[in-house]
Amino acid sequence: MQWMLATAGEPLEFHVILKAIYFADKRMLNERGRPVFGATYRAMNYGPVPSEVYEMLKCEPYWLSELDLQDYPWKRIGHQVELIDSSRHNEMPSTSCIAEKDMGIIKEEFERSRAMSFNERTKETHPMDWVRGAKRPDDRMAYEDMLADDYPDREKMIKYLIAIGPRLVL
């Protein structure tokens, strides 16, 4: 998220960031057999929401210990976030712990999300995986629902995702 904010150089709407993460996870899952972020998704009114990311964007203190931070490097302004220290906008956070191909997908999906209008992003994020999630009592979306219908060995991958689902840590 910090990379997205530094790259944009301006405040970003939650929707842009949340959908970029969804696009990247879904694409990685279908291209490489695993998500890049591994977030827990909820089917909400305006599309899939990666719960952990949403909480961080709202500056929930719970995640600070996980991130080994005293505070988030951004602040929330309504439905947008911006970096706190504007003098550091030109400093890019290190992405060295992210594989080059993974980072390429993150960059592409972030740019795709930024280029879309709110309505376009919402429409793009309401396929069957969102519908199935919205029908569950907890609105939880499942990674197996994000697989493309023509995914090679789809049934095998679905069994794998269901088996590791409770233990998925990336």
ZIBEL-V177700 format. One record per residue. N is the residue number from 1. SS is DSSP state (2 for helix, 1 for strand, 0 for the rest). PSI is psi as a letter, one per 20 degrees, with the letter a starting at -180 (* if undefined). D_LAST is the distance of its C-alpha to the last C-alpha in whole Angstrom. Layout:
n-><N;N>
ss-><SS;SS>
psi-><PSI;PSI>
d_last-><D_LAST;D_LAST>
This chain:
n-><1;2;3;4;5;6;7;8;9;10;11;12;13;14;15;16;17;18;19;20;21;22;23;24;25;26;27;28;29;30;31;32;33;34;35;36;37;38;39;40;41;42;43;44;45;46;47;48;49;50;51;52;53;54;55;56;57;58;59;60;61;62;63;64;65;66;67;68;69;70;71;72;73;74;75;76;77;78;79;80;81;82;83;84;85;86;87;88;89;90;91;92;93;94;95;96;97;98;99;100;101;102;103;104;105;106;107;108;109;110;111;112;113;114;115;116;117;118;119;120;121;122;123;124;125;126;127;128;129;130;131;132;133;134;135;136;137;138;139;140;141;142;143;144;145;146;147;148;149;150;151;152;153;154;155;156;157;158;159;160;161;162;163;164;165;166;167;168;169;170>
ss-><0;2;2;2;2;2;2;2;0;0;0;1;1;2;2;2;2;2;2;2;2;2;2;2;2;2;2;2;2;2;2;2;0;0;0;0;0;0;0;0;1;1;1;1;0;0;1;1;1;1;2;2;2;2;2;2;2;0;0;0;0;2;2;2;2;2;2;0;0;0;0;0;0;1;1;1;1;0;0;1;1;1;1;0;0;2;2;2;0;0;0;0;0;0;0;0;0;0;0;2;2;2;2;2;2;2;2;2;2;2;2;2;2;2;2;0;0;2;2;2;2;2;2;2;0;0;0;2;2;2;2;2;2;2;2;0;0;0;0;1;0;0;2;2;2;2;0;0;0;0;0;0;0;2;2;2;2;2;2;2;2;2;2;2;2;2;2;0;0;0>
psi-><g;h;g;g;g;h;g;h;j;r;q;q;q;g;g;g;g;g;h;g;g;g;g;g;g;g;g;g;g;h;h;i;j;q;r;h;h;k;r;o;q;p;o;r;g;k;a;p;o;o;g;g;g;g;h;g;h;j;k;p;i;g;i;g;h;h;i;l;q;h;r;q;j;r;q;p;n;c;k;r;q;q;q;g;n;i;i;j;h;i;o;p;q;p;j;h;i;p;q;g;h;g;h;g;g;g;g;g;h;g;h;g;g;h;i;q;r;g;h;g;g;g;g;h;k;l;a;h;h;g;g;g;g;h;i;q;h;j;j;p;q;q;h;h;i;i;p;q;h;j;p;p;l;g;h;g;h;g;g;g;h;g;g;i;g;i;j;o;p;*>
d_last-><16;19;19;20;22;24;24;26;28;29;28;25;26;23;23;22;19;18;19;18;14;15;17;14;11;14;16;13;12;16;17;14;13;9;8;8;7;6;9;12;15;18;21;23;27;26;23;19;18;14;15;13;14;18;18;17;20;22;22;21;21;19;16;18;17;13;14;17;19;23;23;21;22;24;26;26;30;30;28;27;25;26;26;28;29;31;32;29;28;29;26;23;20;18;15;16;12;11;13;16;16;13;15;18;16;15;19;21;19;20;23;24;23;25;28;28;30;29;31;29;26;26;28;25;23;25;24;24;21;22;25;24;21;25;26;24;25;22;22;18;17;16;13;16;19;17;18;21;24;25;22;23;22;21;22;20;17;18;18;15;13;16;15;11;11;12;10;7;4;0>
